Amino acid sequence: MKKICVIGSMNMDLVVTIDRFPRPGETITGKEFATYPGGKGGNQAVALGRLGANVLMVGKLGDDVFGERYIQNLIDNGVSVDGVSIEKGISSGIAVIEVDDAGENNIVIVAGANGRVDRAFIDKNWHLMEERDIFLFQLEIPFDTVFYAVERLKKAGKVIILDPAPARGLPDELLFNVDYITPNETEIEVITGLKIESVEGLYRACDWLIGKGVKNVIAKVGRNGAYLASHDGFVHVAGFSVKAVDTTAAGDSFNAGFAFALAQGKDIIECIQFANAVGAISTTAKGAQSAMPSLEQVEAFVAEQAKDNRK
Ligand code: RIB
């Protein structure tokens, strides 16, 4: 199995559950409060570790109460932490998350130590990274670092998966180096500047990205699964229907599932099917990393769904 590396953010998620989102200026009473390890990079690494992947995390935590706790959580989930540093004099990344009764969320992040993941840190950890094959990026560390690392890794012949979240415009020079980009509908609108109101609109936006040199666009469409666009065409890969409790990190789980299947040498449609299953399961419990499944859970879920479909 190919070796994977996640270069990205780690946050402590401060989560409140609420009946409904407050309006601007309004105070409402929440139902519960909990802290969970999160951050898009750490989430993807932990999801991969749970599935049984050989995965290295590269990123920074702060010298606060969350830093050591976070590292232990990575280790407990089978993630190699040789590329994780504690940064002095700054807090760990934080995400303040509201989750409503429908399982939808609002997230505000403070970068903290994630903001100090710079080019020098990539160079320092290069000896660990060059032994790896597949690399996952998100956009919660400085963009300059993502740009630099992707370019250097691509020159070294590595496979690049980019989850463009939080969304922002992306330069052509970056897109050209990306093998798999995995935006949701909002993110693809921000990146392309095209409004998506139909499948045809989504197709046009995917085609725009392919025109920029991205090899494969995997557009996530929530419970409807995903669309794959490449030079070979545009296909829908159906999702799974589950009762969502908390959709936080569903996209991270999807990306981890995709990378895991890719590392096993599965074809791209099988990778997306597996990713859809991992993403769906992750919405059925509270929290980001706390909801991520093991390989056995994914296999049991897929078998159960197939049985239901035959009924
Ligand atoms: O993708 C979900 C993640 O986004 C949360 O865990 C939070 O930390 C934010 O980074």
Boltz pocket constraint, residues with backbone or C-beta under 6 A from the ligand:
constraints:
  - pocket:
      binder: B
      contacts: [[A, 11], [A, 12], [A, 13], [A, 37], [A, 38], [A, 39], [A, 40], [A, 43], [A, 94], [A, 95], [A, 107], [A, 109], [A, 140], [A, 248], [A, 249], [A, 250], [A, 251], [A, 252], [A, 288]]
      max_distance: 6.0
